[in-house]
Amino acid sequence: MLTVLDEAEMWQLHAVVYQDDLRLILTEMFVGEPDDEQTDPNPTVQKLLQSSRPVEVKDESRMMLVRFPQSIAWQVVDESYTSWDDYEERDDTGVIQALSRSKYLDYVNANHGWYKDIIGSAKHYRVWTGDEVIDVVSCEKPVVELWEP
Protein backbone atom coordinates (compact mmCIF):
# COMPACT_ATOMS: atom_id res chain seq x y z
CA MET A 1 0.00 0.00 0.00
CA LEU A 2 1.96 3.00 -1.24
CA THR A 3 1.58 6.34 0.58
CA VAL A 4 3.57 9.52 1.16
CA LEU A 5 5.40 7.56 3.87
CA ASP A 6 7.29 5.71 1.14
CA GLU A 7 9.11 8.90 0.15
CA ALA A 8 11.32 8.70 3.27
CA GLU A 9 14.30 6.51 4.19
CA MET A 10 12.72 5.43 7.48
CA TRP A 11 10.21 6.48 10.14
CA GLN A 12 10.34 6.60 13.93
CA LEU A 13 7.25 6.13 16.08
CA HIS A 14 6.79 9.40 17.96
CA ALA A 15 3.45 8.69 19.66
CA VAL A 16 0.39 6.44 19.73
CA VAL A 17 -2.88 8.16 20.62
CA TYR A 18 -6.24 6.44 21.00
CA GLN A 19 -9.19 8.79 21.25
CA ASP A 20 -12.22 7.83 19.12
CA ASP A 21 -9.76 6.37 16.59
CA LEU A 22 -6.18 5.13 16.55
CA ARG A 23 -3.55 7.72 15.62
CA LEU A 24 0.12 7.05 15.00
CA ILE A 25 2.47 10.02 14.82
CA LEU A 26 5.63 9.21 12.87
CA THR A 27 8.84 11.25 12.51
CA GLU A 28 10.95 11.06 9.35
CA MET A 29 14.51 9.78 9.70
CA PHE A 30 17.52 10.38 7.44
CA VAL A 31 20.74 8.48 6.84
CA GLY A 32 23.52 10.60 8.34
CA GLU A 33 27.25 10.82 7.83
CA PRO A 34 29.67 8.28 9.33
CA ASP A 35 31.40 9.16 12.60
CA ASP A 36 35.11 9.11 11.72
CA GLU A 37 36.13 9.74 15.33
CA GLN A 38 35.00 6.33 16.62
CA THR A 39 37.80 3.77 16.77
CA ASP A 40 38.16 0.22 17.98
CA PRO A 41 41.28 -1.95 18.32
CA ASN A 42 39.47 -4.91 16.77
CA PRO A 43 39.95 -4.59 12.97
CA THR A 44 36.59 -6.21 12.20
CA VAL A 45 34.72 -3.80 14.48
CA GLN A 46 36.73 -0.87 13.10
CA LYS A 47 35.73 -1.82 9.55
CA LEU A 48 32.06 -1.92 10.62
CA LEU A 49 32.39 1.49 12.30
CA GLN A 50 33.90 2.98 9.15
CA SER A 51 31.14 1.64 6.90
CA SER A 52 28.22 2.41 9.25
CA ARG A 53 26.01 5.46 9.00
CA PRO A 54 23.55 6.62 11.66
CA VAL A 55 19.85 6.96 10.97
CA GLU A 56 18.65 10.13 12.66
CA VAL A 57 15.89 12.68 13.04
CA LYS A 58 16.86 16.12 11.68
CA ASP A 59 15.38 19.61 11.93
CA GLU A 60 13.81 19.17 8.47
CA SER A 61 12.16 15.83 9.39
CA ARG A 62 8.48 15.74 8.56
CA MET A 63 5.95 14.42 11.05
CA MET A 64 3.05 12.40 9.69
CA LEU A 65 -0.24 11.30 11.20
CA VAL A 66 -1.51 7.83 10.31
CA ARG A 67 -5.13 7.62 11.44
CA PHE A 68 -7.14 4.40 11.58
CA PRO A 69 -10.89 5.09 11.74
CA GLN A 70 -12.95 2.17 13.02
CA SER A 71 -10.01 0.25 14.49
CA ILE A 72 -10.95 -3.02 16.18
CA ALA A 73 -7.64 -4.08 17.74
CA TRP A 74 -4.01 -3.02 17.64
CA GLN A 75 -0.64 -3.92 19.06
CA VAL A 76 2.84 -2.42 19.08
CA VAL A 77 5.80 -4.83 19.00
CA ASP A 78 9.53 -4.15 19.19
CA GLU A 79 10.78 -4.70 15.63
CA SER A 80 13.73 -6.76 16.93
CA TYR A 81 11.35 -9.55 17.96
CA THR A 82 9.34 -9.72 14.73
CA SER A 83 9.81 -12.65 12.37
CA TRP A 84 8.62 -13.38 8.85
CA ASP A 85 5.56 -15.63 8.62
CA ASP A 86 4.88 -17.55 5.40
CA TYR A 87 1.23 -17.98 6.45
CA GLU A 88 0.64 -14.28 5.86
CA GLU A 89 -0.65 -12.91 2.58
CA ARG A 90 0.29 -9.26 2.30
CA ASP A 91 0.87 -6.32 0.04
CA ASP A 92 4.35 -5.42 1.24
CA THR A 93 5.15 -2.72 -1.29
CA GLY A 94 5.19 0.13 1.24
CA VAL A 95 5.66 1.27 4.83
CA ILE A 96 2.01 0.35 5.42
CA GLN A 97 1.21 -3.24 4.52
CA ALA A 98 -2.29 -4.58 3.90
CA LEU A 99 -2.64 -8.22 4.98
CA SER A 100 -5.49 -10.36 3.71
CA ARG A 101 -4.42 -13.36 5.82
CA SER A 102 -2.53 -13.41 9.12
CA LYS A 103 -2.54 -15.18 12.46
CA TYR A 104 -3.22 -11.85 14.18
CA LEU A 105 -6.33 -11.29 12.05
CA ASP A 106 -7.38 -14.91 12.75
CA TYR A 107 -6.96 -14.23 16.50
CA VAL A 108 -9.00 -11.02 16.39
CA ASN A 109 -11.76 -12.69 14.36
CA ALA A 110 -11.88 -15.71 16.70
CA ASN A 111 -11.95 -13.66 19.90
CA HIS A 112 -13.55 -10.34 18.91
CA GLY A 113 -15.47 -11.21 15.75
CA TRP A 114 -18.75 -9.53 16.67
CA TYR A 115 -17.53 -6.37 14.97
CA LYS A 116 -18.41 -7.99 11.61
CA ASP A 117 -22.10 -8.10 12.59
CA ILE A 118 -22.06 -4.50 13.82
CA ILE A 119 -19.81 -2.50 11.46
CA GLY A 120 -18.68 -4.92 8.74
CA SER A 121 -15.50 -6.67 7.70
CA ALA A 122 -11.99 -5.50 8.54
CA LYS A 123 -8.44 -5.82 7.25
CA HIS A 124 -5.12 -6.22 8.99
CA TYR A 125 -2.72 -3.32 8.38
CA ARG A 126 0.91 -3.27 9.46
CA VAL A 127 3.02 -0.13 9.85
CA TRP A 128 6.82 -0.60 9.87
CA THR A 129 9.08 1.89 11.63
CA GLY A 130 12.76 1.71 12.49
CA ASP A 131 12.11 0.21 15.92
CA GLU A 132 8.46 -0.87 16.09
CA VAL A 133 5.92 -2.85 14.13
CA ILE A 134 2.33 -1.71 14.63
CA ASP A 135 -0.43 -4.18 13.69
CA VAL A 136 -3.94 -2.76 13.32
CA VAL A 137 -7.22 -4.47 12.46
CA SER A 138 -9.46 -1.77 11.04
CA CYS A 139 -12.70 -1.55 9.07
CA GLU A 140 -11.40 1.42 7.08
CA LYS A 141 -8.15 2.15 5.27
CA PRO A 142 -5.67 4.32 7.16
CA VAL A 143 -5.56 8.03 6.38
CA VAL A 144 -2.07 9.56 6.11
CA GLU A 145 -1.56 13.31 6.46
CA LEU A 146 1.04 15.85 7.54
CA TRP A 147 1.04 16.45 11.30
CA GLU A 148 1.97 19.80 12.78
CA PRO A 149 2.92 19.64 16.48
C-alpha positions, 0 to 999 in steps of 0.5 A, spaced: 500 500 500 503 505 497 503 512 501 507 519 502 510 515 507 514 511 502 518 517 500 522 517 506 528 513 508 525 510 514 520 512 520 520 513 527 514 512 532 513 518 535 506 517 539 500 512 539 494 516 541 487 512 541 481 517 542 475 515 538 480 512 533 487 510 533 492 515 531 500 514 529 504 520 529 511 518 525 517 522 525 521 522 518 529 519 519 535 520 514 541 516 513 547 521 516 554 521 515 559 516 518 562 518 525 570 518 523 572 519 530 570 512 533 575 507 533 576 500 535 582 496 536 578 490 533 579 490 525 573 487 524 569 492 528 573 498 526 571 496 519 564 496 521 564 502 524 567 505 518 562 503 513 556 504 518 552 510 518 547 513 523 539 513 521 537 520 525 531 525 526 533 532 523 530 539 523 527 538 516 524 531 518 516 531 517 511 528 522 506 524 519 499 522 522 496 515 520 489 515 522 485 508 523 478 510 523 474 504 526 479 500 528 478 493 532 484 491 535 491 493 535 498 492 538 505 495 538 511 490 538 519 491 538 521 490 531 527 486 533 522 480 535 518 480 529 519 474 524 517 473 517 511 468 517 509 464 510 502 464 512 501 471 511 498 474 505 500 481 504 501 487 500 508 489 502 510 494 497 510 500 502 511 502 509 504 500 510 502 493 509 495 490 507 494 483 509 489 479 507 491 473 511 494 473 518 494 469 524 493 476 528 487 477 524 485 470 525 486 471 532 481 477 532 476 474 528 476 468 533 476 472 539 472 479 537 469 477 531 462 480 533 464 487 529 463 484 523 455 483 525 455 490 527 460 494 522 462 490 517 469 486 515 476 488 517 483 488 514 489 487 517 494 493 516 501 493 518 506 499 519 513 498 519 518 503 523 525 503 524 524 500 531 516 498 532 511 494 528 504 496 529 499 491 527 492 494 526 485 491 524 481 496 522 474 496 518 477 502 514 483 504 510 488 508 514 488 516 512 495 519 512 496 526 512 502 531 515 502 532 522 503 539 525 505 539 532 
